Amino acid sequence: MKLAARVAKIKPSETLAITAKANALKAEGRDVIGFGAGEPDFDTPANIKTAAIRAIEAGFTKYTPVSGTDELKDAIIGKLKRDNALDYKRSQVAVSCGAKHTLYNLAQALFETGDEVIIPAPYWVSYPDIVVLAGGQPVIVDTLEKDGFKMKPEQLKAAITPRTRAVVINSPSNPTGAAYSPEELKALAAVLLDSEILVISDDIYEKIIYANYPFANIATVEPKLKDRTIVVNGVSKAYAMTGWRIGYAAGPEQIIAAISKIQSQNTSNPASISQKASVEALNGDQGVVAAMVLEFRKRRDVIVQLLNEINGIKCMLPEGAFYVFPNVAEIYGRSFRGKKITNSTELIDYLLDEANVATVPGAAFGSDSHIRLSYATSLKNIEEGLKRIKNAVANLD
């Protein structure tokens, strides 16, 4: 059977594939500890679930406007004003079926053959493929561990060509947990001021930050770029609502209208019930978020300490999100039962097969010297999982 050529240009999401494999092994009776899934292990807060139940009981189960209800758009506008000092109108906000869907719609609306999109690496696995599916060309900028995995202004400047259409900034980052300070964002903004380059600011981990400076995005620190910035966010990470599938974009009216037009032909509106729940998430008690972040910080400190106690592994302290991205390159070249481990994919296969621990290869994020672990799991699992990893590494020749 002949398939469209675009299918061959992309690969399945590695993070989803690893999680599915780990779950399948668990179903077979294997005691697998999973560090693959990028979702909070907390339950959705009770007030949010109650709002959804009330919506069902009230019969709010029909189609809504394609780009979201006015009620949810108003909640998003209020959040952006309150948290980010950014002013938008309803016509500048579009709600989609998750932040990934938002990014996909955005790429479809903006990029064509020949357009270049600058993506700092390590990057979230889907950024390059989303650009490719739109006909664009990802331009990967390799950041350095010694720089905290953050793109420097000189790197950004060097990557710009006459074909550059946009740059993606994800802070805090998946997979590294790196978070740009306001000063670092201002330095990047200075490079872009005299261009027409768009900024896609992926703020999905905005609330999960541990740095000694406040969260900021490029539109906040440089108002002159607001009209060229599309802020992407959602409720999944901050409110433990991954399955509710609500993301959104805020930006120039023409771009938001284009996103809505694209969405009218792929999914139509996001789920009505999820929209009601998201209004409560954004407008309701925010104390639940702070409690989750406090717990994530505890887990971060434990997992980083345990990783750095393993011979051959070095791990920097993340500034946000709920991932660690340890450097495992010193392990490469070692063997188990005569089979040599030479890259991150072979290492994560070894850890799953021999230690019953699921991790994600750094190659999927653009850095084969690393692997990614999500600490969105219990301290008990973290301690047991790292014990297994330590033993597995010790068993290598």
Secondary structure, 3 states (H helix, E strand, C coil): CCCCHHHHHCCCCHHHHHHHHHHHHHHCCCCCEECCCCCCCCCCCHHHHHHHHHHHHCCCCCCCCCCCCHHHHHHHHHHHHHHHCCCCCHHHEEEECCHHHHHHHHHHHHCCCCCEEEEEECCCCHHHHHHHHCCCEEEEEECCHHHCCCCCHHHHHHHCCCCEEEEEEECCCCCCCCCCCHHHHHHHHHHHCCCCCEEEEECCCCCCECCCCCCCCHHHHCHHHHHHEEEEEECCCCCCCHHHCCEEEECCHHHHHHHHHHHHCCCCCCCHHHHHHHHHHHHCCCHHHHHHHHHHHHHHHHHHHHHHCCCCCECCCCCECCEECCECHHHCCCEECCEECCCHHHHHHHHHHHHCEECEEHHHHCCCCEEEEECCCCHHHHHHHHHHHHHHHHCCC
